[in-house]
C-alpha cells in the first residue's frame, strides 16, 4: 500500500474528487433549480428570482399539471409499457445470455461477434420502422417493447456475470438430476441478484423515459406515455392551451412553473426505484464488467 502514500497518488485522487464533484454539480444544480421553480411563487419565477432555493411555496403548478386531461392516462400507459418492457427484456436477456456464457457452445464466438457488431452499426430508423410496420405492430404497445427488448451491452454484461459463476456448482446440480432450465431457474438466477437488479434498473429507466419510440410508432394519442405528454408540454403544443385556461380561471401560474412541475412529476417516480436497487447496482455492474 506504499503507492497510496505517494504524492502522485494523492494528486490523482484529488483530481478525481474535483472531477466527480463537478460532474455531480452539473446534474444536481439543474435538478434543484427545476424543483425550486416548480415550488416557487409565480411572481418570483417570472421575475427571475429563483435560484437553487424556492421563493415562497406554491403547489398550484402541480395541481394544474395533474388536471391535464391526458396526464393520468399517460402515467397508466407509462407504467404498463415499463412493466411489460422490463419483464420481456429481462426474460429475453437471460435466456440469451446464459447459453452464450458457456464456452462449450458451438459458434459462440461468431454469435458474440454478431452481437458486438450491432453495438456499433445498426439498420437505422427507417429500416426499423419498415420492419415494425411489416410485422403489423404499428400503433400497438408491442412496437415499443418487442424491438428493443435485447440491448447488446446489457446482454454482454449479463453473459460476463454468468461466466463468473463457478461451473462446479452447475456440474454438481447436473449430477443431482437437474436439467439446464432448472439449473438456470433454481441456481443461476438466485446467485445473480446483483446483475438482475442492475439490468432491471437500466430497463426501467429506459422504458420510463423513452418518448421517442412512442412518437414514431404510436399514432393514437390515448396510447402515449406520460413522457410523450410532458415532451408536448415542454415543446409548447399542449402548454398554450393550458396557459390560456389558467389565465381564464384567474390562477397566476407561469408557463415555466408548469413545465418544471411537469418534469418533476414524471422524474420523481423513477427516482424512487433507485434506493431499492442501489445496494445491488454497483456490485452487479462491476462483476458483470470484469471478464472471467
N, C-alpha and C positions, 0 to 999 in steps of 0.2 A: 504494500500500500504506500510505498515511498513516493510514487508518482503523484499521489493526491496532495502531497505537501509541497510540490514544486510550484514556483511562481507561474510557470506556463499553464499548469492545470487550473490554478486559481483564476488567471485571466480568462481562460476558456470558459470556466463556469460562470464568471461574471458576465461575459459576453452573451452566453446562453440565457442567463437570467434577464438581461436587458431586452434581448430579442423576444423572449416569451412574454415579458411584461408589455412590450409594445404591441405584440400580437393580441394579447388578452384585452388591452385597452381599445384596440381597433374594433373589437367585437362588442365589448361591453358598453362603450360610450354611445354609439348609435342606438343600442337597445335601451339604455337608460333614458336617453333623450326622447325616444318614441313613447316610452312608458310615462314620462313626465308630461309630454304633450297631451297624451290621452286622458290624463287625470287633472290637468290644469283648467283654470277658468278660461273661457274662450277669448276674453279681452286680453289676457296675458299672452295667449298663443298668437293672436293677430298682431299684437304689439311687439312680438319677437323677444319677449322677456323670459321665455322658458329655456332653461339650460338642462342640467342633469337633475334638478330637483323640482317637483311640481310647484306651480304658483297657484295656491288655493287648492281646492279639492272639488272635483265635479265628475260625476259618473254619467251625466246625460248623454255623452257621446257613445258610451257602451250600451245604454238603453236604446239609443237611436239605431245602433248597428243591429241589435237583436230584434228590432222592429222591422228590419228589412224583409220584404216578402219571401226572399229566397234563401236567407242565411241559415235557417234551421234545417231546411231541406238539404242545403249544401253540406252541413255538418253530418247529416244522416248519410248522404252519398259518400262523403269522405271516410266515415267510419267503415262503411261496407267495403269500399274499394281497398282501404288499408288492411282490414282484417283478411279479406279474401286474397289479396295480392301477397300479403306476408305469409299466409298459410301455404298457398300454392308455391311461392318462391322457396320457402324452407323445405318443402317436400321434394321439389324438383332438384334443388341444390344437393340435398342429402343423398338421394338415390343416384345422382350422377357422380358426386364426389367420392362416395365410398368405394365403388368399383375402381375408379381411377387411382385411388390410393394404394391399390395392390400392384406391386411390382411384377407379379406373375401374369397380369392381364395382357393378352396378346394385342399388339397395336397400340399400347398405352402411350408410347412416346409420340406416335403420329397423331393420336387424338388430342393430346395436350398441346402439340404444335398447332393444330387447327384452332383450338380454343384460344391460345395466345395470339394467333393471327387476327381473330375477331376483336381482340382488345385494341389493336392499332388501326384496323381497317374494317369499315362497316359498309353496308349497301347504301346507306343514306336514307333520307326521309322519304323521297318519292317511291323507291322500290319497296320500302317497308310499308308505306301506305297502300300500294297496289296489292301487296301480299295480304295485308289485313282485309282489304276490300274483297279480294277474290275468295277469301275464307268466309265471307258473309258476317264479319264481326263488327262492321261499322255501326256506330250508334248503340253498341252494347257494352256492358261492363267488361266483357271478355277481351275487347280490344285494348283495354287498359292494363289488365292483369296478366294475360297469357303471353304476349310477345316479349315481355320484359321480366319474365319470371326467373330467368337464369342470367346472371351477370358474371362474365368470365372472371373478374377479380375476386368476387365472393366465392366462386367455385374453386379457384386455386387456393384461396385462403383456407377453405374448409378441407380440401383434399390434403393440404400440408399438415393440418391439425390431425386428421385421421392417421396419417403416416407416423405421427409421433407416438401413437398408442402401441405398446409392445405387442408383437404378433403372438407371443407365447400365450397371452390371455385368450385370443381367439382360437388358438390351437387346442387349449385346454377345453374350451367350450365345445369345439367340434368333437373332441373325444367323449364329451358328455352327451353327445347326440343332437346338439343344436345345429340347425341349418343356417345359412348365411343371413336370411331375413330375421330370424330370431336373435342371431348374434348382433346384428345391427340395432334391432329394437331394444333388446334387453341388456346389452353390454356396452356397445359403442356409444349410443346416444346418451345414456346416463353419465358416461365418462366425458361427454363433450358439451356439458352445460355452458362453459365459458364461450366457446365459439358459436354455439347456437344462440346465446343471449346477444353476442355482438352482432351476428348477422341479422337477428330479429330487429335490433335497434336500427341497423342500416336500412333494412327494408321498410320498416315503419316510417322512418323519416322520409325515405324516397317517395313512397306512395302518398303520404300525407301532403307533402309539399309539391307534388307533381301536378301542375295545372296545364302544362304544355300539351301533353298527350290527350287530355280531355278536350282541349281546343281543336285538336286535329281530328280526333276520331269520334267525338260525341257531338251530334247535331242537335239533339234535344236539350234545351236549357234546363229542364227539370232534372236532368241526369248529371249536371255539372257539380263537381266537388266544391267545397267552401273556398279553397284556394283560387279557383277559377272566378268565383264571385268576388273575392277580395281583389283579385287582379283587375276585374272590371271596375271596381270601386276606385282603385288607385289610378287606373287609366282615365277615369272620369266618365265612362259610359253610363254608369249607374249613379254616380255621385251627383250629377247635375240635377236629376230628378229629386234626389234626397234633399239636397240643399234648398231646392225650391220649396219642397214640402216643409222643411224646417222653418224657412222664412215665413211661410203661410201660417204656420201654427204659432209663431211668435217665439219659438225656442232659439236662444242665442247659441248656436253650435257652429264652430268654424269647420270648414272642409278639412283643414289639417288635423283637427281633433278627431273627426270621423275616420279619416284614413289611418291615423295612429291607433285608434281603438279597434278598427277592423283588423289591422295587422297583429296587435297584441292578443285579440280574442282568438285568433287562429294559431298563434305561436305557442301560447301558454299550454294548451293541452298536450302538445307533443313534447314539451319540456318536462312535463310531469312524469313521463316514462323513464327519463334518464336516471333518476335516483334509484330505481328498482333494478336497473341493468348495469349500473356503474361498477359494482364490485366484480362483475364478470368481464366488463368491457376490455380493460387493459390486458388482463390475463389472456383472454381469447384472441385478441388481435396479435399480441406478442408471440404466443405459442403458434398461432396459425401462420405467422410470417416467417418463422425460422424453419429453414429446410431441414428435414430429418435425415 
